[in-house]
Amino acid sequence: MAKEKKKHKKVPTPSPAAPEATGPRPRMKMKEYRRALRPLHGELVALQQWVKATGAKVCIVFEGRDTAGKGGTIKAITERVSPRVFRVVALPTPTEREKSEMYMQRYVTHFPAGGEVVIFDRSWYNRAGVERVMGFCTEEQAKRFLEMAPALEQAMVDSGIILLKYWLEVGSEEQTRRLESRIDDPRKVWKLSELDLLSYSRWDEYSQARDDMLTATDTGWAPWYLAHSDDKKRTRLNIITHLLQQVPYEPIHQKKVTLPDRHVPADDSPPTGPRRFIPTPY
C-alpha cells in the first residue's frame, strides 16, 4: 500500500492564557527570542520558495505610532530571505510632482507583481494618520481617503494580491522610554526627527485618527490585525507566526545539492604584490 503523503505542518502557535489571568508577561530574553525565531525563518524561506514557484502576490502593510516597532519587525521578517522576493517599500516625503498626482498613485506602482512579497513600512494610510494629525492634508481629504480605501483594497484582493495589514500598538510609557533612549544613542539618533517630537505631544489626536481608520477600513476582504508591541521580541514572533498562517503556502521540493569537484593547486596562495588589503584592527 502506498504511503500517504505527509502534509506540511507549519510552526505551531502557542495559546497563551488571557492577560487578566496571568498578568503582564516578562520581557523575552535574547537567547529565547533567537531560538524561537530560527524555525520561523525557515518557514519564511519556505513561503518565499512557494511565492516564486507559484507566482503568488503578497502585500504586507505595517502601521503604528512612532517607535511602535515596525522597522524591527520588518527586519526580523526579511533577515533570512532574498531581497529580490521580499521587497521593502519605505517612501520618503512626496516630491512636488507627486503632490500633484492622485494620492494613491505613488503607492500603486510598488504593488507586488507575481512572485513578490512587498512590505510597506508605512503606506497609503499615512493620510489617515500622520498627514491628518499634523495638518499635511485637509480634513475633507482625510475623510475622502477613508471612504475610498476599502474599494482600492477590494480591487487589490480581486486582482489576486494577498493583502495583510498590521497595526502595532505601543503604550504611552513605552513610547516615551523608547524616544528618550534615542536622544543620546549615536546608533538611534537618526530615528529622532522634529516631526517625531511634534507627534509625541499629540497622543490623543493619534488615538482618534487610529480609531477612525480602523472603523472605516477594517473590512472582510482586508481586515486589520492589531499587535501589542511593548515587548518587541514577542511582537515580532507573534506577527511572523500570524503572517505564516494567513498565506496558504506549501513547501516546494528542492533538489539535493552536492558541491562539484574542483582542483585547487597545491601552491595556491592569496594575491601577492602591492594589493590594497584593508587594515585588521579586529
QUICORJO-V126343 format. One record per backbone hydrogen bond with DSSP energy under -1.0 kcal/mol. NH is the residue of the N-H (numbers start at 0). CO is the residue of the C=O. If there is no record, write none. Layout:
NH,CO ; NH,CO
This chain:
20,17 ; 21,17 ; 22,18 ; 32,28 ; 33,29 ; 34,30 ; 35,31 ; 36,32 ; 37,33 ; 40,36 ; 41,37 ; 42,38 ; 43,39 ; 44,40 ; 45,41 ; 46,42 ; 47,43 ; 48,44 ; 49,45 ; 50,46 ; 51,47 ; 52,48 ; 53,49 ; 54,50 ; 57,115 ; 58,161 ; 59,117 ; 60,163 ; 61,119 ; 62,165 ; 67,64 ; 72,68 ; 73,69 ; 74,70 ; 75,71 ; 76,72 ; 77,73 ; 84,81 ; 85,81 ; 86,116 ; 88,118 ; 98,94 ; 100,97 ; 104,101 ; 106,103 ; 107,103 ; 108,104 ; 109,106 ; 110,107 ; 114,55 ; 115,112 ; 116,84 ; 117,57 ; 118,86 ; 119,59 ; 120,88 ; 121,61 ; 121,119 ; 125,122 ; 126,123 ; 128,124 ; 130,125 ; 132,128 ; 133,129 ; 135,130 ; 136,130 ; 141,137 ; 142,138 ; 143,139 ; 144,140 ; 145,141 ; 146,142 ; 147,143 ; 148,144 ; 151,147 ; 152,148 ; 153,149 ; 154,150 ; 155,151 ; 156,152 ; 157,153 ; 158,154 ; 159,156 ; 160,155 ; 161,56 ; 163,58 ; 165,60 ; 166,224 ; 167,62 ; 168,226 ; 174,170 ; 175,171 ; 176,172 ; 177,173 ; 178,174 ; 179,175 ; 180,176 ; 181,178 ; 187,184 ; 188,184 ; 190,187 ; 191,188 ; 196,192 ; 197,193 ; 198,194 ; 199,195 ; 201,198 ; 205,201 ; 206,202 ; 207,203 ; 208,204 ; 209,205 ; 210,206 ; 211,207 ; 212,208 ; 213,209 ; 214,210 ; 215,211 ; 216,212 ; 217,213 ; 218,216 ; 218,221 ; 224,164 ; 226,166 ; 228,168 ; 234,230 ; 235,231 ; 236,232 ; 237,233 ; 238,234 ; 239,235 ; 240,236 ; 241,237 ; 242,238 ; 243,239 ; 244,240 ; 245,242 ; 248,246 ; 267,264 ; 274,272 ; 276,274
